[in-house]
Amino acid sequence: MPDPIALAESFVGNYTVAGHRRDGSTYNGTLQIVRKGRFLHAEAQLGALGTRYGLAMPFAGRLVMAYGPKDKVEIGAYTHEANQLRGLWIPPGAATDDLTGCGHEHSVSTGTGIWLINYAVAIDGKAYSGSLGIIQKPDDDEDPCPVKLEWKLHDGEYNSLGLQYPDAMYTTFSFEPEKPHGIVVYEGAPASLVGWILGNHTMIAHRETLTRQ
């Protein structure tokens, strides 16, 4: 098992950013990744798109980054095996050397797109219960697949978006949901990463590449 701090450290550096939207438009910029404990914090300068702040970590062989208002977004990362989802929630601004302060969510599939939560502790340390609905567009066969997520919990309903892979699912939660936010999942070596990015303004993912300077 790789040391999580050493693994996170391998992604630290300055990168060039190249985004390629499905409508043919592009954007470019730079991104800096720094490590705080076992987690990564990122700041991208994307020209006309402005500044983008991110919270990231390696998970299930990929680099996942939630982005949005600075220190206002969580990462939700789940492994998917058989009929079980096991999720880890990383709080905004996470900077610990371990998983102190993180949330956990385990659920079992009903076979209908609804997952029954059988164990969950939020980032504030409080237990919660309920269900998670994962909604895929009927005509969407992308890999990864953009999905809408609906939690129906004992204290209310919550919504988000995510990218679903065969073995994992990545999502986020923003404490300022009216502002632009989303999730990016990169694959490849730390010096050259190719990812999919999905924002709350659209359910259409597009490519984004990072190249270390």
N, C-alpha and C positions, 0 to 999 in steps of 0.2 A: 504494500500500500504506500503510494508516494506521500511524502510529508506535505500536508496541505499548504503550509507557509512557503516552503521551497517551490511548490508548484505555482502558487500565486506569484511569487517573485519572478518566475520565468516570463511572465507577461508584462512586467514593468518596462516602460520606455515610451518613446515618442513615435507616433505613427502618422502616415498620410492616410487620408480617408477618401474613398471613391464610392459614391452611391449611384446605382443604376435602377431607376424606376421602370415599371412595366410600360409606361406611356412613352418611353424613350428618352425622357429627361434625365439629367445627371446633376450631381453636386459633388463638390470636393472640399477638402479642408485638412485640418490636422487634429490629432487627438493625443493627449498625454494620459498615461496610466501610472498611478502610484499605488503602493501597497500600504495598507493600514491593518496591522495584524494579519489574519488569514484572508482578508478581503481586499478588493481593489476599488479604487475611486478614479473616475475618469472625467476629463473635461475636454470637449471637442469645440473647435472653432470652425464653423461651417459656412463662412461667408454670409450671404444674404439670409441664410437660415438661422444665423446667430449662434449662441453658445448652447451646447447640450451637455448636461451633467449626467453621469452614470455611476451606478453601483454594480460591481461585477464580482464573479467568482468562477473558478473551474468547477464543473459539475457534470458527471456522467460522460466524461471524455470530451466535453465542449466548454467553451467560455460563454457564460450567460451574463448579459448586462441589462439591468432595468434602467431606463432613463426618464427624466422628467425634472420637475423643480428640485433644486439642490437640497439634498437630505430630506426629501419628502416621499421617496418611493421605496417600496420593499421588493425583494426578489422572492418569488415562489417557484421552487424547483422540485419536480416530482420524478421519481423513478416509476416505471410502469412495467409490471411483470405479472403475467397471467391476469387474474382478476383483482389485482391490488395496486393501489396508488400509495406511495409513501413520499410525503412532501416535507420540505424544509423551507421555512420562511425566514428571510434575513431582514432585520430591521433597518430603517433609514440610517445612514451614517455609520453602519457597522464597522468596528475597528478592533475587535477583540482577537486574541490569539486562538480562541476556541469558539464553540458554538453557544457560549453564554449569551442569553438574551434573545436567542432565536426561537422561532415557533416550530411546531411539528404537527403534521396532519396525516393520518392514515385512514384509508377508506377501502371499501370493497364494492365491486361492481354489481349492479342488479341486472346487467345485460341489456338495459334500455337507454343507456347514456346517462343514467343517474347513479352516482356513487354515494353509498351510505357511510358517513364518517363514524368510525368506531373508536378513534382516539385522536384527540386534538388539544394542543395547548398553544395559545396565541403568544405573540411576542411580549405581551405584558404579564405572562405567566399564568393567565386564567384559562381554565378548561372551557371548551365549547363543544356543541354537538349540532347535528343537522345533516344536510346532504349537499352534494356538489353535482351540478348538471354541466355536461360538456356538450356543446352544440356545434356541430360541423355543418358547413354549407352543403346541401345535398349534392351539388354538382362539383364539389371541390375534391380533386384527387392529387393535390400538391403534396410534396414531401419536402419540408414539413408542412403540416396542414394548419392554417389559421383556425382558431376555435374561439367561441364565446364561452365564458364561464359564469355560472350563476350559483352562488352559495345561498342556500336557505338555512339559516342558522337560528338557534334559539332566541337570539337577540335582534334578528332582522335579516334582510336580504342584501347581498353584495354582488357586484358585477365586475368583470374584467375581461381581458382578452389574453390569448396565449398562442404559442406555437407547439404543436404536438408532433413528436417523433415516435417511431415504433417502440422505443425503449424509455422515453422520457417526455415530460411536458414542462414548459417554461412559461411563467406568467409573472405578473407584477400587480401591485396595488399602490395607488397614489393617494396621498392625503390631501392633495389639491387636484381632484379629478377633472375639474373644468379646464386645466392647463394641459398643453401637449405632453404626452408621456407614452411609453411603450416598452417593448422588449426586443433585444437583439441577441441572436445566438450564433456564435462563430465556431468554425471548425478549422483545423489545420495546425501547423506549427506556430509557436508564439511569434515568430518573425513575419509570418504571412498568413493572415486569417481571412477566410471567406465566410460571410454570414448572411442571415436573413433577418430583416428588421420589420417589425409590425407596430404601427402606431394607433392611438385611440381615434384618430380622425378617419381611418379607413381599415377595412378588413382585407386589404390586398398587401401581401408581403412583397418586399423587393430586396435586391441584392445590395450588400455593402461589403467592401473589402478594406482591410487594414494591412499596411505594409510598414514594417519598422524602418525608421530612418537611420 
